[in-house]
Amino acid sequence: MLGGNSMNVIEIKNLTKYYGKARGIIDINLVVKQGDCFGFIGPNGAGKSTTIRTLLGLISPTKGSATILGMDITTHKKEILKRIGYMPSEAMFYSNMKVSDIIKLSADLHKKDCSVQAKELCERLQLDTSRRVDELSLGNRKKVSIICAMQHDPDLYIFDEPTSGLDPLMQQEFFKIILEKNEKGATIFLSSHVLNEIQKYCKHAGIVKDGKLIVVNTVEELARSNAKRVVVHGITKAPDLKGIVDLQCMDGHISFLYSGEMPILIHSLNGLPISNLTITDPSLEEIFMHFYEEDK
């Protein structure tokens, strides 16, 4: 593993993008260190793809700046693109081309012979390279996109919603491959709305809400938030307390996330006809809801 003195592979300062008057992203500040596997979490429309496309120079920032591998994203676009592997959320190719030709074209753009690496990736992802793109399912088009992003062995991988459309076995194989790359020192930046993927495979994560980055931490610390999942059997109405979000009232019991003081909660439940009470650490998914629902 790489030490704490590793370089900043991605450094973003007040990055902002508006589409006319429509919000894209607002004042994003973020540092991703070399050797990290970073999860960029948010629902569709939160600003994940806009951030990635701005970083890659595919769209111009309204204001702010960013560097990738120490190079400015606006003045060193070509040099940056040589050293990264990018997989967009939508896999678009020339429909009449064979898979093998697309993979070779991608390698040629990087001026590298990637045939050995490409062959291994095709075998691992069970991709038939003799077929034409317009014959492929969404999952198989995703596989082509993964191979084009990975075959040239870049220093940084940027994946935008990589597993949508892949079946569970292929999702597992995909993460196995990127963890191998990460162990060899490559940096991974992965956007997703599938929270258990982030919890399982990433070291750090940032949560995006309405174009703003609202929290960045280790996945371990995010999951160890001060919010607790509280389930109370025997009552059907929650106590009137600050710090309660994601309230679910079911037949005979209630469930909610609570981020207030525990003695205050216990005091408010005192004297009620409670038959059972459980207080547990929430999942990352529940933490995500906590950050999304509470008033900042």
BAKE-864991 format. One record per residue: residue in three letters; x, z, y of N, C-alpha, C in turn. Coordinates in steps of 0.2 Angstrom, whole numbers, plus 2048, in hexadecimal, padded with zeros to 3 digits. Atoms other than C-alpha are relative to their C-alpha. Example, Ala and Ser with C-alpha at 12.3 -4.5 7.8 and 13.67 -1.06 7.14 Angstrom:
2
ALA8048007FA83E8277EA804800806;SER7FC7FF7FA8448247FB7FC803805;
***
This chain:
296
MET8048007FA800800800804800806;LEU7FC8007FA8067FD8127FF806804;GLY8007FA7FC80A80B81D7FC800806;GLY8047FF7FA80281282D8037FC806;ASN7FD8047FA80F8088387FF7F97FF;SER8018088018087F78327FD7FD807;MET8028037F98047EB8407F87FF800;ASN8078027FF7F37E78477FF7F97FF;VAL8018078027ED7D783E7FA7FE805;ILE8058027FB7DD7D7849800805805;GLU8017FC7FB7DC7DE85A7FB7FD805;ILE8068037FB7CC7DC8657FF805805;LYS8017FC7FA7CA7E28777FA7FD804;ASN8068017FC7B97E287F7FE7F87FF;LEU8028078017B57D18777F8800800;THR8078017FF7A47CB87D7FE7F9800;LYS80280780079A7BB87A7F9800801;TYR8078017FF78A7B68827FE7F97FF;TYR8028078017807A687D7FB7FF806;GLY8048007FA7797A388F7FF807802;LYS8027F97FE76F7B38927FF8047F9;ALA8027FC80776D7B787F8078037FE;ARG7FB7FC8037787C58788037FD7FA;GLY7FC8018067867C186C8038067FE;ILE7FD7FA8017927CF86C802803807;ILE7FE7FD7FA7967DC879806805800;ASP7FA7FB8007A77E587C8028027FA;ILE7FD7FE8077AD7E586A807802801;ASN7F97FE8007BD7EF8698018027F8;LEU7FE7FE8077C57F08588077FE7FE;VAL7F98018027D67F184F7FF8007F8;VAL8008008077D87EC83D8087FF7FE;LYS7F97FF8027E97F18358027FB7FA;GLN7FD8048067F47E68297FE8047FA;GLY8017FD8077EF7EA8177F9803800;ASP8077FD8017DD7F081B7FC7FB7FD;CYS8068048027CD7EA8137FB803804;PHE8057FD7FA7C17EC8227F97FD7FF;GLY8078028017AE7EB8207FD800807;PHE8048017F97A47E482F7F98007FE;ILE8068008037937EA82C7FA800805;GLY8068007FC7827E68347FB7FB7FD;PRO8058058027727DD8318017F9803;ASN8008077FD76F7CA8357FE801807;GLY8017FF7F87707C8848803805803;ALA7FD7FA7FD77A7D784B8077FE804;GLY7FB8027FD7897CD8518077FF7FC;LYS7FA8008047957CC8428037F8800;SER7FD8078007967B88418037FE807;THR7FD8027F97987B7854807803801;THR7F97FD8007A77C38538057FC7FD;ILE7FB8048047AF7B98458017F9803;ARG7FF8077FD7AC7A884D804800807;THR7FC8007FA7B37AE85E8078027FE;LEU7F97FE8027C27B68558047F97FE;LEU7FD8068027C57A584D8017FA805;GLY7FF8057FB7C479B85D7FB7FB7FF;LEU8068058017B47928567FB800806;ILE8048007FA7AB798866804804805;SER7FC7FD7FB7B279E8767FD807803;PRO8027FA7FE7B17B087C7FD800807;THR8027FF7F97A77B488C805804804;LYS7FA7FC7FD7B47C18908038047FA;GLY7FC7FC8057C07CD8878067FC7FD;SER7FA8048037CF7C887C8018037F9;ALA7FF7FE8077D57C986A8067FD7FE;THR7FA8038037E57C68607FF8017F8;ILE7FF8008077E77C284E8077FF7FE;LEU7F98008037F77C58458057FF806;GLY7FC8007FA7FE7C88578007FB805;MET8018067FC7F87B885E7FA7FF803;ASP8078007FC7EB7B586C7FC7FB7FD;ILE8058058037DB7AD8657FF7FA804;THR8018067FC7DA7A18738067FB801;THR7FA8047FF7EC79B8758037FE7FA;HIS7FC8018067F279B8637FB7FF7FA;LYS8068018057E279585A8037FC7FA;LYS7FD8048067EC78884F8048047FB;GLU7FC7FC8037F979484A7FD8067FC;ILE8047FB8047EC7A28457FD7FD7FA;LEU8048038057E279683B8047FE7FA;LYS7FC8018067F17928308018067FC;ARG7FF7FA8047F37A482B7FA8047FE;ILE8057FC8037E27A98277FC7FB7FB;GLY8048038047D57A581A7F9802802;TYR8077FF7FE7C37A38217FB7FE7FC;MET8068028037B37A38187FA801804;PRO8067FF7FC7A37A08227FA8027FC;SER8067FD8047927A781D7FD7FA7FE;GLU80380680378C79581B8057FB7FE;ALA7FB80480379678A8107FD7F8801;MET8028077FE7947788178067FB7FE;PHE7FB80580279E76980F7FD7F9801;TYR80280780079E75680F7FC7FF7F9;SER8048008067907548028027FB7FA;ASN7FF8058057967447F98078017FD;MET7FA7FE8027A774C7F68008047F9;LYS7FF7FC8067AD7537E5803806802;VAL7FE7FA7FE7B17657E5808800800;SER7F98018007C37617E08037FD806;ASP7FE8037FA7C57567EF800805806;ILE8007FB7FA7BF7637FB805805800;ILE7FA7FB8017CB7707F48067FD802;LYS7FA8037FF7D97647F58017FF808;LEU8008017F97D475F807802807804;SER7FF7FA7FD7D477180C807802800;ALA7F97FE8017E57748058057FB804;ASP7FC8057FC7EC76480E800802807;LEU8007FE7F97E676B81E805806802;HIS7FB7FB8007F177A81B8077FD7FF;LYS7FA8038027FF76E8168048047FB;LYS7FD7FD8058027778067FD7FE7F9;ASP8028018078017747F37FD8067FD;CYS8037FA8027F47807EE7FD7FF7F9;SER8038028067F07787DD8008067FB;VAL7FF7FB8057F67877D27FB805802;GLN8057FB7FE7EC7947DC7F97FE800;ALA8078028007DD7897DE7FD7FF7F9;LYS8028008077DC7867CB7FF8077FD;GLU8027FA8037DD7987C77FA803803;LEU8067FE7FD7D079C7D47F97FD7FD;CYS8068038037C478F7CD7FE8027F9;GLU8027FD8077C67967BB7FD807801;ARG8037F97FF7C37A87C17F9800803;LEU8068007FD7B47A37CB7FB7FB7FC;GLN8048058057AE7967BD7FD7FB804;LEU8028067FC7AD7877C98027FA7FD;ASP7FF8068037AB7767C28027FB806;THR7FD8047FB7B676B7CE7FE7F9800;SER8018088007B075A7C87F97FE803;ARG8068017FE79F75C7CF8007FE808;ARG8018017F97997567E07FD805804;VAL8027FA7FC7957627EE7F8800800;ASP80780080078375C7EF7FC8027FA;GLU8037FE8067807617DD8018077FF;LEU7FF7F98027857737DF7FB804803;SER8047FB7FD77B7827E1803804806;LEU7FD7FC7FA77D78E7F08068047FD;GLY7FA7FB80378879A7E48067FC7FF;ASN7FA80480279378C7DF8037FD807;ARG7FD8027FA7957867F1804806803;LYS7FD7FA7FD79A7987F68078007FC;LYS7F97FF8047A87977E88057FB803;VAL7FB8057FD7AF7877F0803803806;SER7FE7FD7F97AF7908018058057FF;ILE7FB7FA8017B879F7F98077FD7FE;ILE7FA8038027C57947F18047FD806;CYS7FD8037FA7C878A801803805805;ALA7FD7FA7FC7CB79B80A8068037FD;MET7FB7FC8047D67A27FD8067FD7FD;GLN7FB8038047E17957F58077FF803;HIS7F98017FD7EF794802803807802;ASP7FD7F98007F27A7801802802807;PRO7FF7FE7F97F07AC813801807801;ASP7FE7F97FE7F57BC81C7F9804801;LEU8067FC7FE7E37C08217FA7FC7FE;TYR8078038027D27BC8197FB802804;ILE8067FF7FD7C37BB8237FA7FD7FD;PHE8058028047B37BB8197F9802804;ASP8077FF7FD7A17B98217FB8007FB;GLU8058008057947BF8158027FC7FA;PRO7FD80480579E7B98067FC7FF7FA;THR8038008077937BE7F77F97FE800;SER8078028017827B87FC8007F97FC;GLY80080680477D7AB7EF8048007FA;LEU7FC7FF80678A7B17E27FC8047FB;ASP8037FC8057837B87D28058077FF;PRO7FD7FA8017887CA7CE8078007FD;LEU7F98008047977C67C28057FC805;MET7FC8037FB79E7BA7CF802804806;GLN7FF7FB7FA79C7C77DD8068057FE;GLN7FB7FB8037A67D37D28077FC800;GLU7F98048007B47C57CF8037FF807;PHE7FD8017F97B57C17E1803806803;PHE7FD7FA7FD7B87D37E68068027FC;LYS7FA7FF8047C57D57D88057FC803;ILE7FB8047FD7CE7C67DF803802807;ILE7FE7FE7F97CE7CC7F1804807800;LEU7FC7F98007D47DE7EC8077FF7FD;GLU7FA8028027E27D67E38057FD806;LYS7FC8037FA7E77CC7F3802806804;ASN7FF7FA7FB7E57DD7FD8068047FD;GLU7FB7FC8037F07E67F18077FD801;LYS7F98037FF7FE7D97F48017FF807;GLY7FE8007F87FD7DC8077FB7FC804;ALA8058047FC7EF7D080D7FB805803;THR8057FD7FC7E37D681A7F97FD7FF;ILE8078038017D07D48177FC802805;PHE8057FF7FB7C37D38247F97FD7FD;LEU8058028047B27D381C7F9802803;SER8067FE7FD7A17D28247FA7FF7FB;SER8057FF8057927D781A7FA804802;HIS8057FB7FF7817DF81A7FE8037FA;VAL8017FD8077827E4808805806800;LEU7FC7FA7FE7887F680B8048037FA;ASN7FD7FD80678C7FB7F98077FC7FF;GLU7FA8038017997ED7F9806803805;ILE7FC7FD7FB7A17F48098038077FD;GLN7FE7F98037A18068018057FF7FA;LYS7FC8008067A98007F18077FD801;TYR7FA8048007B67F47F7804801806;CYS7FC8007FA7BB7F8809803807802;LYS7FC7FA7FE7C78058117FD802806;HIS8037FF7F97C08048237FA7FC801;ALA8058047FE7B07FE82A7FD802807;GLY8037FF7FA7A77FB83A7F97FE800;ILE8078018007947FB83D7FE7FD807;VAL8028047FA78D7EE84A7F9800800;LYS8078007FF77D7F08527FF7FD807;ASP8028037FA7757E585F8067FD804;GLY7FA8037FD7867DC863805805802;LYS7FB7FB7FE78F7ED8658038037FA;LEU7FD7FC80679B7F68597FF807801;ILE8027F97FE7948078588048057FC;VAL7FB7FB8037A080F84C8057FD7FC;VAL7FB8028047B080C8438038067FD;ASN7FC7FA8037B88188368027FD7F9;THR7FF8028077BE8188247F98017FD;VAL8068008037B08158187FF8077FD;GLU8017F98037B38268107FD805806;GLU8037FC7FB7B082E8217F97FF802;LEU8078027FE7A18248257FB8037FB;ALA8047FD80579A82A8157FF807800;ARG8007F980079E83B8197FE803807;SER8037FF7FA79483B8297FD807800;ASN8037F980078C84C82F7F97FF7FE;ALA80780180277B84482A7FF8027F9;LYS8017FE80777484B81A7F97FD7FE;ARG80680280376684480F7FC8067FE;VAL8047FA80275885180E7FA7FE7FD;VAL80680180474A8518017FC8067FF;VAL8047FA80073C85E8037FA7FF7FC;HIS80680080472F8607F57FB805802;GLY8057FB7FE71F8697F97FD7FF807;ILE8038017F971C86380B7FF7F8801;THR8018077FF7168528128027FE807;LYS7FF8017F971B854824807803802;ALA7F97FD7FF72D85682B800805806;PRO7FF7FB7FA7328648378017FC806;ASP7FF8047FA73285F849807802803;LEU7F97FF7FF74585F84B8047FA803;LYS7FC8057FE7528558548057FE7FA;GLY7FB80280575E84B8497FD7FE7F9;ILE80380380675184583C7FF7F8801;VAL8028078007518328387FF7FE7F9;ASP80180380774C82782A7FB8047FC;LEU8057FC80373D8328267FB7FC7FC;GLN80580480473382D8177FB8067FD;CYS8057FB8037238378127FD7FD7FA;MET80380280671E8358007FB8057FE;ASP8057FC80371183D7F58038067FE;GLY7FE7FA80271584F7F5807802802;HIS7FA7FE7FD72684E7FD8037FC806;ILE7FE8047FA73084880C8087FF7FF;SER7F980280174284080D8027FE807;PHE7FE8027FA74C83E81D808801801;LEU7F97FF7FE75E83D824800805806;TYR7FF7FB7FB76384C82E807801803;SER7F97FF7FD77284E83A800806804;GLY8007FA7FB76D85E8438048067FC;GLU7FD7FA80377387083F7FC8027FA;MET8037FE80676F87682D7FB806801;PRO8047FA7FF7698888327F97FF803;ILE8068027FC75C88083E7FB7FD7FB;LEU8058038057558758307FD8057FB;ILE8027FB8047548848247FB804803;HIS8047FB7FC74C88F8317F97FC801;SER8068047FF73F8818347FC7FF7FA;LEU80380180673B8808227FD8077FD;ASN8027F980373989381F7F8801801;GLY8087FE80072789881A7FC7FA7FE;LEU8048068027228868157FF8007F8;PRO80180080771B8838038057FC7FC;ILE7FB80580372B87B7FD8028027F9;SER7FF80080872D8787EA8077FF7FE;ASN7F980280173E8707EB8037FD806;LEU7FC8027FB74C86C7F78077FD7FE;THR7F980280275B8617F58037FD807;ILE7FD8027FB76885D8028077FD7FE;THR7FB8038037758507FE8047FB805;ASP7FD8057FC7828448067FD7FA7FF;PRO80480680177A83480A8057FA7FE;SER7FC8058017808238048027FC806;LEU7FE8047FA7888168107FA7FD803;GLU8068047FD77880D8117FC805804;GLU8047FB7FC76F81D817804802807;ILE7FC7FF7FA77E8208237FE7FA805;PHE8018057FC77B80F82A7F9800803;MET8067FF7FD76981382D800805805;HIS7FF7FA7FC76E8238358037FD807;PHE7FD8037FA7798198427FB7FB803;TYR8058057FD76B80C8447FA803803;GLU8067FE7FE75D817847801806805;GLU7FF7FA7FB7648268518017FD807;ASP7FF8027F9764825864807801802;LYS7F97FF7FE77682286A800803807;
***
